[in-house]
Amino acid sequence: MRRGTAGTLKTAFFFFASICAWYSGYLLAELIPEVSLTSAVYSIRSISEKPLLKAPAPKRQKCDHWTPCPLNTYAYRLLSGGGKFKYAKICFEDELLMGEKTRNVGRGINIAVVNYMTGKVIATRHFDMFEGDNSGPMTNFIQSAPPKSLLFMVTQDDGASRLKEDAKKVIEALGSKQIRNIRFRSSWVFLTAKGFELPAEIQRENINHSESARNRYSGWPAEVQIEGCIPKQPS
């Protein structure tokens, strides 16, 4: 077969195949209703436009606990100060008893006294342990707390330099295991009860010392905290 004849046949074949493909598409379009095609396109477009489902934000718990306290318990959280600008906090039943926002926290040892029976705050004070003679007044303040009281103590900056032996004895008698280990700028938190015993499993105390090799802040250690749930008095 000549080369010109073969080329002519090949061209004719492709032309015939194109005509068949066009006709097949025409028949298919006639057989499928236009409404079905429109609905299919709309459905695909709607799927892409639907908003993504998001998990609901976790419910905030008292004193920023991760999980809620059981019924008939008090929620608490104690946080020591850290550096120059991280203020100590005492939170009880979701109320900030001492902190930056309440403007009653200061350098030294900060103490809040709460009536265990009612859950109401009795008094809050801070005692500077870097300047002045405040160890004696702090001792008197602790001793004046009435029976059936909860006492919360947190340090801000330095709580040790002018802390005297009488104050250490009083705090030690309330159950502190770390008060004699407290040093310059140690971060320290302590929970205790006066006139009754707290359950053994409750977090009561934590301490972190200032060491230049591992301090979080320049000249200050990282904050420490304790939190938990205190069973209320049975009715």
CYANA upper distance limits for C-alpha pairs under 8 A (distance plus 0.5 A):
  1 MET  CA      5 THR  CA      7.30
  1 MET  CA      6 ALA  CA      7.38
  2 ARG  CA      6 ALA  CA      6.96
  3 ARG  CA      7 GLY  CA      6.89
  4 GLY  CA      8 THR  CA      6.83
  5 THR  CA      9 LEU  CA      6.89
  6 ALA  CA     10 LYS  CA      6.79
  7 GLY  CA     11 THR  CA      6.77
  8 THR  CA     12 ALA  CA      6.75
  9 LEU  CA     13 PHE  CA      6.66
 10 LYS  CA     14 PHE  CA      6.92
 11 THR  CA     15 PHE  CA      6.76
 12 ALA  CA     16 PHE  CA      6.68
 13 PHE  CA     17 ALA  CA      6.71
 14 PHE  CA     18 SER  CA      6.68
 15 PHE  CA     19 ILE  CA      6.86
 16 PHE  CA     20 CYS  CA      6.84
 17 ALA  CA     21 ALA  CA      6.76
 18 SER  CA     22 TRP  CA      6.72
 19 ILE  CA     23 TYR  CA      6.70
 20 CYS  CA     24 SER  CA      6.61
 21 ALA  CA     25 GLY  CA      6.80
 22 TRP  CA     26 TYR  CA      6.78
 23 TYR  CA     27 LEU  CA      6.76
 24 SER  CA     28 LEU  CA      6.74
 25 GLY  CA     29 ALA  CA      6.70
 26 TYR  CA     30 GLU  CA      6.83
 27 LEU  CA     31 LEU  CA      6.72
 28 LEU  CA     32 ILE  CA      6.77
 29 ALA  CA     33 PRO  CA      8.05
 32 ILE  CA     36 SER  CA      7.68
 32 ILE  CA     37 LEU  CA      8.06
 33 PRO  CA     37 LEU  CA      7.37
 34 GLU  CA     38 THR  CA      6.72
 35 VAL  CA     39 SER  CA      6.55
 36 SER  CA     40 ALA  CA      6.62
 37 LEU  CA     41 VAL  CA      6.80
 38 THR  CA     42 TYR  CA      6.63
 39 SER  CA     43 SER  CA      6.53
 40 ALA  CA     44 ILE  CA      6.81
 41 VAL  CA     45 ARG  CA      6.73
 42 TYR  CA     46 SER  CA      6.50
 43 SER  CA     47 ILE  CA      6.79
 44 ILE  CA     48 SER  CA      7.19
 45 ARG  CA     49 GLU  CA      6.91
 46 SER  CA     50 LYS  CA      6.69
 60 ARG  CA     64 ASP  CA      6.93
 60 ARG  CA     65 HIS  CA      8.25
 60 ARG  CA     66 TRP  CA      8.42
 61 GLN  CA     65 HIS  CA      5.82
 61 GLN  CA     66 TRP  CA      7.14
 61 GLN  CA     67 THR  CA      7.03
 61 GLN  CA     68 PRO  CA      6.12
 62 LYS  CA     68 PRO  CA      7.54
 62 LYS  CA     69 CYS  CA      8.50
 62 LYS  CA     75 ALA  CA      6.88
 62 LYS  CA     93 GLU  CA      6.65
 62 LYS  CA     94 ASP  CA      5.10
 63 CYS  CA     75 ALA  CA      7.27
 63 CYS  CA     76 TYR  CA      6.89
 63 CYS  CA     77 ARG  CA      6.63
 63 CYS  CA     91 CYS  CA      6.37
 63 CYS  CA     92 PHE  CA      7.37
 63 CYS  CA     93 GLU  CA      7.19
 63 CYS  CA     94 ASP  CA      5.06
 63 CYS  CA     95 GLU  CA      7.89
 64 ASP  CA     94 ASP  CA      8.37
 65 HIS  CA    227 GLU  CA      8.24
 69 CYS  CA     73 THR  CA      7.03
 69 CYS  CA     74 TYR  CA      7.90
 69 CYS  CA     75 ALA  CA      6.79
 69 CYS  CA    228 GLY  CA      8.17
 69 CYS  CA    229 CYS  CA      6.29
 70 PRO  CA    229 CYS  CA      8.11
 72 ASN  CA    231 PRO  CA      6.66
 72 ASN  CA    232 LYS  CA      5.99
 73 THR  CA    229 CYS  CA      6.16
 73 THR  CA    230 ILE  CA      5.63
 73 THR  CA    231 PRO  CA      4.73
 73 THR  CA    232 LYS  CA      5.55
 74 TYR  CA     92 PHE  CA      7.68
 74 TYR  CA     93 GLU  CA      6.27
 74 TYR  CA    119 GLY  CA      8.31
 74 TYR  CA    229 CYS  CA      5.76
 74 TYR  CA    230 ILE  CA      5.39
 74 TYR  CA    231 PRO  CA      6.86
 74 TYR  CA    232 LYS  CA      7.11
 75 ALA  CA     92 PHE  CA      6.33
 75 ALA  CA     93 GLU  CA      5.38
 75 ALA  CA     94 ASP  CA      7.63
 75 ALA  CA    227 GLU  CA      8.14
 75 ALA  CA    228 GLY  CA      6.48
 75 ALA  CA    229 CYS  CA      5.14
 75 ALA  CA    230 ILE  CA      7.04
 76 TYR  CA     90 ILE  CA      8.21
 76 TYR  CA     91 CYS  CA      6.04
 76 TYR  CA     92 PHE  CA      4.97
 76 TYR  CA     93 GLU  CA      6.65
 76 TYR  CA     94 ASP  CA      8.10
 76 TYR  CA    227 GLU  CA      5.98
 76 TYR  CA    228 GLY  CA      6.18
 76 TYR  CA    229 CYS  CA      6.83
 76 TYR  CA    230 ILE  CA      8.19
 77 ARG  CA     89 LYS  CA      8.40
 77 ARG  CA     90 ILE  CA      6.69
 77 ARG  CA     91 CYS  CA      5.67
 77 ARG  CA     92 PHE  CA      7.16
 77 ARG  CA    225 GLN  CA      7.63
 77 ARG  CA    226 ILE  CA      6.31
 77 ARG  CA    227 GLU  CA      4.65
 77 ARG  CA    228 GLY  CA      7.22
 78 LEU  CA     88 ALA  CA      8.37
 78 LEU  CA     89 LYS  CA      6.39
 78 LEU  CA     90 ILE  CA      5.33
 78 LEU  CA     91 CYS  CA      6.86
 78 LEU  CA    152 PHE  CA      8.03
 78 LEU  CA    153 MET  CA      8.40
 78 LEU  CA    154 VAL  CA      7.42
 78 LEU  CA    189 VAL  CA      6.97
 78 LEU  CA    190 PHE  CA      8.37
 78 LEU  CA    225 GLN  CA      5.80
 78 LEU  CA    226 ILE  CA      5.89
 78 LEU  CA    227 GLU  CA      6.77
 79 LEU  CA     88 ALA  CA      5.94
 79 LEU  CA     89 LYS  CA      5.55
 79 LEU  CA     90 ILE  CA      7.03
 79 LEU  CA    154 VAL  CA      7.29
 79 LEU  CA    189 VAL  CA      7.32
 79 LEU  CA    223 GLU  CA      7.33
 79 LEU  CA    224 VAL  CA      6.39
 79 LEU  CA    225 GLN  CA      4.85
 79 LEU  CA    226 ILE  CA      7.38
 80 SER  CA     87 TYR  CA      7.71
 80 SER  CA     88 ALA  CA      4.94
 80 SER  CA     89 LYS  CA      7.03
 80 SER  CA    154 VAL  CA      5.76
 80 SER  CA    155 THR  CA      5.87
 80 SER  CA    156 GLN  CA      6.70
 80 SER  CA    187 SER  CA      6.33
 80 SER  CA    188 TRP  CA      6.65
 80 SER  CA    189 VAL  CA      6.64
 80 SER  CA    223 GLU  CA      5.87
 80 SER  CA    224 VAL  CA      6.09
 80 SER  CA    225 GLN  CA      6.84
 81 GLY  CA     86 LYS  CA      5.82
 81 GLY  CA     87 TYR  CA      5.07
 81 GLY  CA     88 ALA  CA      4.48
 81 GLY  CA     89 LYS  CA      8.03
 81 GLY  CA    154 VAL  CA      8.25
 81 GLY  CA    155 THR  CA      6.72
 81 GLY  CA    156 GLN  CA      5.05
 81 GLY  CA    157 ASP  CA      6.89
 81 GLY  CA    187 SER  CA      7.41
 81 GLY  CA    223 GLU  CA      6.36
 82 GLY  CA     86 LYS  CA      5.25
 82 GLY  CA     87 TYR  CA      7.09
 82 GLY  CA     88 ALA  CA      7.98
 82 GLY  CA    156 GLN  CA      7.72
 82 GLY  CA    157 ASP  CA      7.55
 82 GLY  CA    187 SER  CA      7.97
 82 GLY  CA    217 TYR  CA      7.87
 82 GLY  CA    220 TRP  CA      7.07
 82 GLY  CA    221 PRO  CA      7.22
 82 GLY  CA    222 ALA  CA      6.29
 82 GLY  CA    223 GLU  CA      5.48
 83 GLY  CA    157 ASP  CA      7.40
 83 GLY  CA    217 TYR  CA      6.06
 83 GLY  CA    218 SER  CA      7.72
 83 GLY  CA    219 GLY  CA      7.90
 83 GLY  CA    220 TRP  CA      5.73
 83 GLY  CA    221 PRO  CA      7.83
 83 GLY  CA    222 ALA  CA      8.30
 84 LYS  CA    157 ASP  CA      7.92
 87 TYR  CA     99 GLY  CA      6.80
 87 TYR  CA    100 GLU  CA      6.42
 87 TYR  CA    105 VAL  CA      7.96
 87 TYR  CA    156 GLN  CA      7.29
 88 ALA  CA     98 MET  CA      8.03
 88 ALA  CA     99 GLY  CA      6.24
 88 ALA  CA    100 GLU  CA      8.04
 88 ALA  CA    105 VAL  CA      7.40
 88 ALA  CA    154 VAL  CA      7.15
 88 ALA  CA    155 THR  CA      7.31
 88 ALA  CA    156 GLN  CA      6.34
 89 LYS  CA     96 LEU  CA      7.66
 89 LYS  CA     97 LEU  CA      8.11
 89 LYS  CA     98 MET  CA      5.95
 89 LYS  CA     99 GLY  CA      5.05
 89 LYS  CA    100 GLU  CA      8.10
 89 LYS  CA    105 VAL  CA      8.35
 89 LYS  CA    154 VAL  CA      8.05
 90 ILE  CA     96 LEU  CA      6.49
 90 ILE  CA     97 LEU  CA      5.98
 90 ILE  CA     98 MET  CA      5.59
 90 ILE  CA     99 GLY  CA      7.14
 90 ILE  CA    112 ALA  CA      8.09
 90 ILE  CA    152 PHE  CA      7.69
 90 ILE  CA    154 VAL  CA      8.07
 91 CYS  CA     95 GLU  CA      5.98
 91 CYS  CA     96 LEU  CA      4.98
 91 CYS  CA     97 LEU  CA      6.18
 91 CYS  CA     98 MET  CA      7.73
 92 PHE  CA     96 LEU  CA      7.05
 92 PHE  CA     97 LEU  CA      7.34
 96 LEU  CA    102 THR  CA      7.77
 97 LEU  CA    102 THR  CA      7.80
 97 LEU  CA    112 ALA  CA      7.48
 97 LEU  CA    121 VAL  CA      8.21
 97 LEU  CA    124 THR  CA      7.95
 98 MET  CA    102 THR  CA      6.47
 98 MET  CA    103 ARG  CA      7.90
 98 MET  CA    104 ASN  CA      6.30
 98 MET  CA    105 VAL  CA      6.16
 98 MET  CA    110 ASN  CA      8.34
 98 MET  CA    112 ALA  CA      7.93
 98 MET  CA    124 THR  CA      7.83
 99 GLY  CA    103 ARG  CA      6.69
 99 GLY  CA    104 ASN  CA      6.85
 99 GLY  CA    105 VAL  CA      5.75
100 GLU  CA    104 ASN  CA      7.66
100 GLU  CA    105 VAL  CA      6.95
104 ASN  CA    124 THR  CA      8.33
104 ASN  CA    125 ARG  CA      7.78
104 ASN  CA    126 HIS  CA      8.00
105 VAL  CA    110 ASN  CA      6.94
105 VAL  CA    125 ARG  CA      8.21
105 VAL  CA    126 HIS  CA      6.76
105 VAL  CA    156 GLN  CA      8.33
106 GLY  CA    110 ASN  CA      7.43
106 GLY  CA    126 HIS  CA      6.29
106 GLY  CA    127 PHE  CA      8.00
106 GLY  CA    128 ASP  CA      7.74
106 GLY  CA    156 GLN  CA      6.84
107 ARG  CA    126 HIS  CA      7.78
107 ARG  CA    127 PHE  CA      7.67
107 ARG  CA    128 ASP  CA      5.84
107 ARG  CA    129 MET  CA      7.77
107 ARG  CA    130 PHE  CA      8.26
107 ARG  CA    155 THR  CA      7.84
107 ARG  CA    156 GLN  CA      5.34
107 ARG  CA    157 ASP  CA      6.07
107 ARG  CA    158 ASP  CA      7.01
107 ARG  CA    159 GLY  CA      7.93
108 GLY  CA    126 HIS  CA      7.11
108 GLY  CA    127 PHE  CA      5.86
108 GLY  CA    128 ASP  CA      4.71
108 GLY  CA    129 MET  CA      5.23
108 GLY  CA    130 PHE  CA      7.34
108 GLY  CA    155 THR  CA      6.13
108 GLY  CA    156 GLN  CA      5.81
108 GLY  CA    157 ASP  CA      6.79
108 GLY  CA    158 ASP  CA      5.78
108 GLY  CA    159 GLY  CA      4.76
108 GLY  CA    160 ALA  CA      8.16
109 ILE  CA    126 HIS  CA      6.08
109 ILE  CA    127 PHE  CA      5.81
109 ILE  CA    128 ASP  CA      7.15
109 ILE  CA    129 MET  CA      7.55
109 ILE  CA    153 MET  CA      7.10
109 ILE  CA    154 VAL  CA      6.26
109 ILE  CA    155 THR  CA      5.09
109 ILE  CA    156 GLN  CA      6.95
109 ILE  CA    158 ASP  CA      8.46
109 ILE  CA    159 GLY  CA      5.87
110 ASN  CA    124 THR  CA      8.06
110 ASN  CA    125 ARG  CA      6.40
110 ASN  CA    126 HIS  CA      4.59
110 ASN  CA    127 PHE  CA      6.86
110 ASN  CA    153 MET  CA      6.04
110 ASN  CA    154 VAL  CA      5.76
110 ASN  CA    155 THR  CA      6.55
110 ASN  CA    156 GLN  CA      7.88
111 ILE  CA    124 THR  CA      6.18
111 ILE  CA    125 ARG  CA      6.00
111 ILE  CA    126 HIS  CA      6.57
111 ILE  CA    151 LEU  CA      7.36
111 ILE  CA    152 PHE  CA      6.03
111 ILE  CA    153 MET  CA      5.07
111 ILE  CA    154 VAL  CA      7.23
112 ALA  CA    121 VAL  CA      7.88
112 ALA  CA    122 ILE  CA      8.20
112 ALA  CA    123 ALA  CA      6.39
112 ALA  CA    124 THR  CA      4.84
112 ALA  CA    125 ARG  CA      7.17
112 ALA  CA    151 LEU  CA      6.31
112 ALA  CA    152 PHE  CA      5.68
112 ALA  CA    153 MET  CA      7.22
113 VAL  CA    121 VAL  CA      6.51
113 VAL  CA    122 ILE  CA      5.91
113 VAL  CA    123 ALA  CA      5.80
113 VAL  CA    124 THR  CA      6.82
113 VAL  CA    145 ALA  CA      7.45
113 VAL  CA    149 SER  CA      7.00
113 VAL  CA    150 LEU  CA      6.22
113 VAL  CA    151 LEU  CA      5.22
113 VAL  CA    152 PHE  CA      7.06
114 VAL  CA    119 GLY  CA      6.70
114 VAL  CA    120 LYS  CA      6.13
114 VAL  CA    121 VAL  CA      4.73
114 VAL  CA    122 ILE  CA      5.74
114 VAL  CA    123 ALA  CA      7.74
114 VAL  CA    149 SER  CA      6.08
114 VAL  CA    150 LEU  CA      5.55
114 VAL  CA    151 LEU  CA      7.00
115 ASN  CA    119 GLY  CA      5.81
115 ASN  CA    120 LYS  CA      5.90
115 ASN  CA    121 VAL  CA      6.65
115 ASN  CA    122 ILE  CA      6.84
115 ASN  CA    148 LYS  CA      6.98
115 ASN  CA    149 SER  CA      5.34
115 ASN  CA    150 LEU  CA      6.88
116 TYR  CA    120 LYS  CA      8.11
116 TYR  CA    148 LYS  CA      6.04
116 TYR  CA    149 SER  CA      5.62
116 TYR  CA    150 LEU  CA      6.33
116 TYR  CA    232 LYS  CA      8.05
116 TYR  CA    233 GLN  CA      8.18
117 MET  CA    148 LYS  CA      7.45
117 MET  CA    232 LYS  CA      7.93
117 MET  CA    233 GLN  CA      6.88
127 PHE  CA    134 ASN  CA      6.32
127 PHE  CA    135 SER  CA      7.89
127 PHE  CA    138 MET  CA      6.90
128 ASP  CA    132 GLY  CA      7.50
128 ASP  CA    134 ASN  CA      6.74
128 ASP  CA    159 GLY  CA      7.76
129 MET  CA    133 ASP  CA      8.21
129 MET  CA    134 ASN  CA      7.06
129 MET  CA    135 SER  CA      7.59
129 MET  CA    158 ASP  CA      6.88
129 MET  CA    159 GLY  CA      5.57
129 MET  CA    160 ALA  CA      6.50
129 MET  CA    161 SER  CA      6.28
129 MET  CA    162 ARG  CA      5.36
129 MET  CA    163 LEU  CA      6.61
130 PHE  CA    158 ASP  CA      6.74
130 PHE  CA    159 GLY  CA      7.59
130 PHE  CA    160 ALA  CA      7.96
130 PHE  CA    161 SER  CA      6.03
130 PHE  CA    162 ARG  CA      6.45
131 GLU  CA    162 ARG  CA      7.85
132 GLY  CA    162 ARG  CA      8.41
133 ASP  CA    162 ARG  CA      7.62
134 ASN  CA    138 MET  CA      6.61
134 ASN  CA    162 ARG  CA      8.16
134 ASN  CA    163 LEU  CA      8.50
135 SER  CA    139 THR  CA      6.73
135 SER  CA    162 ARG  CA      7.19
135 SER  CA    163 LEU  CA      5.90
135 SER  CA    164 LYS  CA      6.46
135 SER  CA    167 ALA  CA      6.77
136 GLY  CA    140 ASN  CA      6.86
136 GLY  CA    164 LYS  CA      8.30
136 GLY  CA    166 ASP  CA      8.11
136 GLY  CA    167 ALA  CA      7.46
137 PRO  CA    141 PHE  CA      6.63
138 MET  CA    142 ILE  CA      6.75
138 MET  CA    167 ALA  CA      7.74
139 THR  CA    143 GLN  CA      6.72
139 THR  CA    166 ASP  CA      7.65
139 THR  CA    167 ALA  CA      5.60
139 THR  CA    170 VAL  CA      7.43
140 ASN  CA    144 SER  CA      6.51
141 PHE  CA    145 ALA  CA      7.21
142 ILE  CA    170 VAL  CA      8.37
143 GLN  CA    170 VAL  CA      8.28
145 ALA  CA    149 SER  CA      7.17
145 ALA  CA    194 LYS  CA      8.21
146 PRO  CA    194 LYS  CA      7.94
147 PRO  CA    194 LYS  CA      5.92
147 PRO  CA    195 GLY  CA      5.29
147 PRO  CA    196 PHE  CA      8.45
148 LYS  CA    193 ALA  CA      7.57
148 LYS  CA    194 LYS  CA      6.09
148 LYS  CA    195 GLY  CA      5.66
148 LYS  CA    196 PHE  CA      6.93
149 SER  CA    193 ALA  CA      6.27
149 SER  CA    194 LYS  CA      5.71
149 SER  CA    195 GLY  CA      7.66
150 LEU  CA    191 LEU  CA      7.93
150 LEU  CA    192 THR  CA      6.49
150 LEU  CA    193 ALA  CA      5.06
150 LEU  CA    194 LYS  CA      6.90
151 LEU  CA    191 LEU  CA      6.41
151 LEU  CA    192 THR  CA      5.80
151 LEU  CA    193 ALA  CA      6.46
151 LEU  CA    194 LYS  CA      8.04
152 PHE  CA    189 VAL  CA      8.23
152 PHE  CA    190 PHE  CA      6.48
152 PHE  CA    191 LEU  CA      5.29
152 PHE  CA    192 THR  CA      7.17
153 MET  CA    189 VAL  CA      6.11
153 MET  CA    190 PHE  CA      5.55
153 MET  CA    191 LEU  CA      6.93
154 VAL  CA    187 SER  CA      8.41
154 VAL  CA    188 TRP  CA      6.32
154 VAL  CA    189 VAL  CA      4.94
154 VAL  CA    190 PHE  CA      7.00
155 THR  CA    159 GLY  CA      6.19
155 THR  CA    186 SER  CA      8.28
155 THR  CA    187 SER  CA      6.52
155 THR  CA    188 TRP  CA      6.04
155 THR  CA    189 VAL  CA      7.14
156 GLN  CA    187 SER  CA      7.96
157 ASP  CA    185 ARG  CA      5.83
157 ASP  CA    186 SER  CA      8.17
157 ASP  CA    187 SER  CA      8.15
157 ASP  CA    220 TRP  CA      8.17
158 ASP  CA    184 PHE  CA      6.14
158 ASP  CA    185 ARG  CA      4.62
158 ASP  CA    186 SER  CA      7.24
159 GLY  CA    163 LEU  CA      7.56
159 GLY  CA    182 ILE  CA      8.28
159 GLY  CA    183 ARG  CA      8.18
159 GLY  CA    184 PHE  CA      7.39
159 GLY  CA    185 ARG  CA      6.93
159 GLY  CA    186 SER  CA      7.68
160 ALA  CA    182 ILE  CA      6.66
160 ALA  CA    183 ARG  CA      5.94
160 ALA  CA    184 PHE  CA      5.92
160 ALA  CA    185 ARG  CA      7.62
160 ALA  CA    186 SER  CA      8.19
161 SER  CA    183 ARG  CA      7.89
161 SER  CA    184 PHE  CA      6.48
163 LEU  CA    167 ALA  CA      7.23
163 LEU  CA    168 LYS  CA      7.82
164 LYS  CA    168 LYS  CA      6.98
165 GLU  CA    169 LYS  CA      6.67
166 ASP  CA    170 VAL  CA      6.89
167 ALA  CA    171 ILE  CA      6.77
168 LYS  CA    172 GLU  CA      6.38
168 LYS  CA    179 ILE  CA      6.72
168 LYS  CA    180 ARG  CA      7.21
169 LYS  CA    173 ALA  CA      6.51
170 VAL  CA    174 LEU  CA      7.09
171 ILE  CA    175 GLY  CA      7.39
171 ILE  CA    176 SER  CA      6.52
171 ILE  CA    179 ILE  CA      7.55
172 GLU  CA    176 SER  CA      5.13
172 GLU  CA    177 LYS  CA      7.21
172 GLU  CA    179 ILE  CA      7.06
174 LEU  CA    192 THR  CA      6.82
174 LEU  CA    193 ALA  CA      7.71
174 LEU  CA    194 LYS  CA      7.73
175 GLY  CA    192 THR  CA      7.39
176 SER  CA    190 PHE  CA      7.72
176 SER  CA    205 GLU  CA      7.72
177 LYS  CA    205 GLU  CA      8.35
178 GLN  CA    182 ILE  CA      6.95
178 GLN  CA    205 GLU  CA      8.21
178 GLN  CA    206 ASN  CA      8.36
178 GLN  CA    207 ILE  CA      7.69
182 ILE  CA    186 SER  CA      6.43
182 ILE  CA    188 TRP  CA      8.03
182 ILE  CA    207 ILE  CA      8.25
182 ILE  CA    209 HIS  CA      8.08
183 ARG  CA    209 HIS  CA      7.34
183 ARG  CA    210 SER  CA      8.37
184 PHE  CA    209 HIS  CA      8.47
184 PHE  CA    210 SER  CA      7.75
185 ARG  CA    209 HIS  CA      7.55
185 ARG  CA    210 SER  CA      6.53
185 ARG  CA    220 TRP  CA      6.91
185 ARG  CA    221 PRO  CA      8.08
186 SER  CA    207 ILE  CA      7.36
186 SER  CA    208 ASN  CA      6.16
186 SER  CA    209 HIS  CA      4.88
186 SER  CA    210 SER  CA      6.10
186 SER  CA    220 TRP  CA      8.32
186 SER  CA    221 PRO  CA      7.51
187 SER  CA    207 ILE  CA      5.97
187 SER  CA    208 ASN  CA      5.51
187 SER  CA    209 HIS  CA      6.77
187 SER  CA    210 SER  CA      8.35
187 SER  CA    221 PRO  CA      7.29
187 SER  CA    222 ALA  CA      7.77
187 SER  CA    223 GLU  CA      6.45
187 SER  CA    224 VAL  CA      6.66
188 TRP  CA    205 GLU  CA      7.96
188 TRP  CA    206 ASN  CA      6.27
188 TRP  CA    207 ILE  CA      4.89
188 TRP  CA    208 ASN  CA      7.06
188 TRP  CA    224 VAL  CA      7.16
189 VAL  CA    204 ARG  CA      8.37
189 VAL  CA    205 GLU  CA      6.00
189 VAL  CA    206 ASN  CA      5.96
189 VAL  CA    207 ILE  CA      7.10
189 VAL  CA    224 VAL  CA      7.53
189 VAL  CA    225 GLN  CA      7.02
189 VAL  CA    226 ILE  CA      7.74
190 PHE  CA    204 ARG  CA      6.00
190 PHE  CA    205 GLU  CA      4.90
190 PHE  CA    206 ASN  CA      7.28
191 LEU  CA    203 GLN  CA      8.29
191 LEU  CA    204 ARG  CA      5.22
191 LEU  CA    205 GLU  CA      6.83
192 THR  CA    198 LEU  CA      8.05
192 THR  CA    204 ARG  CA      7.24
193 ALA  CA    197 GLU  CA      6.95
193 ALA  CA    198 LEU  CA      7.13
198 LEU  CA    202 ILE  CA      7.71
198 LEU  CA    230 ILE  CA      8.17
199 PRO  CA    230 ILE  CA      8.50
202 ILE  CA    228 GLY  CA      7.08
202 ILE  CA    229 CYS  CA      7.94
202 ILE  CA    230 ILE  CA      7.89
203 GLN  CA    226 ILE  CA      6.47
203 GLN  CA    227 GLU  CA      7.01
203 GLN  CA    228 GLY  CA      7.09
204 ARG  CA    226 ILE  CA      7.44
205 GLU  CA    226 ILE  CA      7.39
206 ASN  CA    224 VAL  CA      6.88
206 ASN  CA    225 GLN  CA      7.18
206 ASN  CA    226 ILE  CA      7.40
207 ILE  CA    224 VAL  CA      6.94
208 ASN  CA    221 PRO  CA      7.15
208 ASN  CA    222 ALA  CA      7.66
208 ASN  CA    223 GLU  CA      7.97
208 ASN  CA    224 VAL  CA      7.17
209 HIS  CA    221 PRO  CA      6.67
210 SER  CA    214 ARG  CA      8.46
210 SER  CA    215 ASN  CA      6.64
210 SER  CA    219 GLY  CA      7.55
210 SER  CA    220 TRP  CA      6.07
210 SER  CA    221 PRO  CA      5.26
211 GLU  CA    215 ASN  CA      6.12
211 GLU  CA    219 GLY  CA      8.41
211 GLU  CA    220 TRP  CA      8.30
211 GLU  CA    221 PRO  CA      7.41
212 SER  CA    218 SER  CA      8.38
212 SER  CA    219 GLY  CA      7.11
214 ARG  CA    221 PRO  CA      7.93
215 ASN  CA    219 GLY  CA      7.23
215 ASN  CA    220 TRP  CA      6.20
215 ASN  CA    221 PRO  CA      4.81
215 ASN  CA    222 ALA  CA      6.87
216 ARG  CA    220 TRP  CA      7.11
216 ARG  CA    221 PRO  CA      5.78
216 ARG  CA    222 ALA  CA      5.54
217 TYR  CA    221 PRO  CA      6.59
217 TYR  CA    222 ALA  CA      7.40
